[in-house]
Amino acid sequence: MATIKALPTRPLGVTGPQVSALGLGCMGMSTWYGEADRAESIATIHAALDAGVTLLDTGDFYGMGHNELLINEALRTAPAEAREKVLTSVKFGALRSVEGDVIGIDGSPAAVKNFAAYSLQRLGMDHIDVYRLSRLDPRVPIEETVGAIAELVEAGHVRHIGLSEVGADTLRRAAAVAPIADLQIEYSLISRGIEEKILPTARELGIGITAYGVLSRGLISGHFTRDLQLAPGDFRGFSPRFQGENLHRNLGLVDRLRAVADAKGVTVAQTAIAWVLSRGEDIVPLVGARRRDRLAEALGALDVTLDAADLAAIEQAVPAGAAAGERYPEEQMAHLDSEH
Ligand SMILES: NC(=O)c1ccc[n+]([C@@H]2O[C@H](COP(=O)([O-])OP(=O)(O)OC[C@H]3O[C@@H](n4cnc5c(N)ncnc54)[C@H](OP(=O)(O)O)[C@@H]3O)[C@@H](O)[C@H]2O)c1
């Protein structure tokens, strides 16, 4: 591996660390997007570190520990310099069955400490940089979950507290207990729900945003086609936006975005990522690349400058609210505090 390069950085909120302006989301290397190639996944993490990416996002339930073990292996085989710079963002709380179904969420204080102990073991680390509950547990007040993470911070096992897919009221309640670095939430050209209330509240509270699904799980990457065969269990096989007429309409939006990208001499994915980057210095997009070529394309977005005319053309091609279909199946939408 060559000497590590530097990327532009952004803060994770007022109290969080500086991280590379793009983070690597490792989920698809273990789950929900069909088979991934282990060697290519590790090579992709190495390439990201080499390029200067310093934020790796995972969840203990991504492949029931598989993703954390993969990151462990990638970091063990990376140069010490890269290992020292990298920050881990870990989600917990989702409960999965042997068959892989998500069967619940547990944000109770004892569970928080248990989840953290197992994650540290699997990651082979003595601390987690940002630790967050993946979905609000309706049975446990957020104050109790955040309070338990704050105790882990006190003990040195966690550096910063994050949140995931919660709404403005929960943000406020959590921030009253302890400093919150960032909120991880879906945000893209076709998922703009946070703009009304959640983003202004996060800004008021000094909480940063790590945006996921900036390519809408590949839908607006420019590489997704109508006839793509999805593996059984692939999230996109049951996501409303990828079904029938919805898919047809959404890919129509991508065609319009492609015209803007082509005129600028960049790719569709780069345009979509650059648009999220343009929304503010307090937003750090995560990209779910699982191959080196996809990663290289995503990193190219950092070199794309969008002026007022570009932004107008993009928003004309894909107006707010233009997506056909919700971002999750109905049952999962019901579990999103951010949607209530
Ligand atoms: N907090 C939460 O609730 C939550 C939920 C979901 C995800 N996340 C986190 O956010 C990360 C990113 O989310 P995501 O993977 O769903 O979103 P994404 O970045 O919108 O989509 C990733 C998919 O897009 C395709 N793609 C095509 N071109 C790409 C390119 N140039 N760069 C990257 N991907 C490209 C890839 O599929 P192919 O490899 O098949 O081409 C990849 O699997 C996850 O890894 C996870 O860490 C958090």
The ligand as a Tripos MOL2 file, in Angstrom:
@<TRIPOS>MOLECULE
LIG
   48    52     1     0     0
SMALL
NO_CHARGES

@<TRIPOS>ATOM
      1 N1        -28.4430    3.9050    9.9990 N.am      1 LIG1
      2 C1        -29.1220    3.1770    9.1480 C.2       1 LIG1
      3 O1        -30.3000    2.8950    9.3500 O.2       1 LIG1
      4 C2        -28.4580    2.6630    7.9080 C.ar      1 LIG1
      5 C3        -29.2190    1.9950    6.9510 C.ar      1 LIG1
      6 C4        -28.5900    1.5540    5.7950 C.ar      1 LIG1
      7 C5        -27.2330    1.7860    5.6090 C.ar      1 LIG1
      8 N2        -26.5010    2.4100    6.5620 N.ar      1 LIG1
      9 C6        -25.0490    2.6240    6.3970 C.3       1 LIG1
     10 O2        -24.8300    3.4290    5.2610 O.3       1 LIG1
     11 C7        -23.9330    2.7600    4.3540 C.3       1 LIG1
     12 C8        -24.2800    3.1310    2.9290 C.3       1 LIG1
     13 O3        -25.6200    2.7460    2.6750 O.3       1 LIG1
     14 P1        -26.0430    1.9410    1.4080 P.3       1 LIG1
     15 O4        -24.9800    0.9430    1.1020 O.co2     1 LIG1
     16 O5        -27.4050    1.4740    1.5860 O.co2     1 LIG1
     17 O6        -26.1480    3.0720    0.3590 O.3       1 LIG1
     18 P2        -25.6970    3.5360   -1.0330 P.3       1 LIG1
     19 O7        -24.3110    4.0420   -0.9460 O.co2     1 LIG1
     20 O8        -26.7970    4.4250   -1.4460 O.co2     1 LIG1
     21 O9        -25.7980    2.2580   -1.9870 O.3       1 LIG1
     22 C9        -24.7480    1.3650   -2.1030 C.3       1 LIG1
     23 C10       -24.9580    0.4860   -3.3060 C.3       1 LIG1
     24 O10       -24.9280    1.2740   -4.4950 O.3       1 LIG1
     25 C11       -24.2520    0.6000   -5.5300 C.3       1 LIG1
     26 N3        -23.2940    1.5150   -6.1830 N.ar      1 LIG1
     27 C12       -23.2320    1.7630   -7.5030 C.ar      1 LIG1
     28 N4        -22.2640    2.6490   -7.7770 N.ar      1 LIG1
     29 C13       -21.6690    2.9320   -6.6190 C.ar      1 LIG1
     30 C14       -20.5840    3.7610   -6.2800 C.ar      1 LIG1
     31 N5        -19.9140    4.4730   -7.1700 N.pl3     1 LIG1
     32 N6        -20.2210    3.8480   -4.9870 N.ar      1 LIG1
     33 C15       -20.8830    3.1510   -4.0440 C.ar      1 LIG1
     34 N7        -21.9240    2.3170   -4.3100 N.ar      1 LIG1
     35 C16       -22.3140    2.2200   -5.5970 C.ar      1 LIG1
     36 C17       -23.5270   -0.5640   -4.8760 C.3       1 LIG1
     37 O11       -24.1140   -1.7490   -5.3520 O.3       1 LIG1
     38 P3        -23.2460   -2.7630   -6.2060 P.3       1 LIG1
     39 O12       -22.0710   -3.1040   -5.3590 O.co2     1 LIG1
     40 O13       -24.2010   -3.8930   -6.3910 O.co2     1 LIG1
     41 O14       -22.9170   -2.0220   -7.4680 O.co2     1 LIG1
     42 C18       -23.7810   -0.4610   -3.4080 C.3       1 LIG1
     43 O15       -24.0990   -1.7030   -2.8230 O.3       1 LIG1
     44 C19       -24.1030    1.2790    4.6820 C.3       1 LIG1
     45 O16       -22.9800    0.5310    4.2660 O.3       1 LIG1
     46 C20       -24.2660    1.3380    6.1680 C.3       1 LIG1
     47 O17       -23.0020    1.4250    6.7950 O.3       1 LIG1
     48 C21       -27.1120    2.8690    7.6920 C.ar      1 LIG1
@<TRIPOS>BOND
     1     1     2 1
     2     2     3 2
     3     2     4 1
     4     4     5 ar
     5     4    48 ar
     6     5     6 ar
     7     6     7 ar
     8     7     8 ar
     9     8     9 1
    10     8    48 ar
    11     9    10 1
    12     9    46 1
    13    10    11 1
    14    11    12 1
    15    11    44 1
    16    12    13 1
    17    13    14 1
    18    14    15 2
    19    14    16 1
    20    14    17 1
    21    17    18 1
    22    18    19 2
    23    18    20 1
    24    18    21 1
    25    21    22 1
    26    22    23 1
    27    23    24 1
    28    23    42 1
    29    24    25 1
    30    25    26 1
    31    25    36 1
    32    26    27 ar
    33    26    35 ar
    34    27    28 ar
    35    28    29 ar
    36    29    30 ar
    37    29    35 ar
    38    30    31 1
    39    30    32 ar
    40    32    33 ar
    41    33    34 ar
    42    34    35 ar
    43    36    37 1
    44    36    42 1
    45    37    38 1
    46    38    39 2
    47    38    40 1
    48    38    41 1
    49    42    43 1
    50    44    45 1
    51    44    46 1
    52    46    47 1
@<TRIPOS>SUBSTRUCTURE
     1 LIG1         1 GROUP 0 **** ****
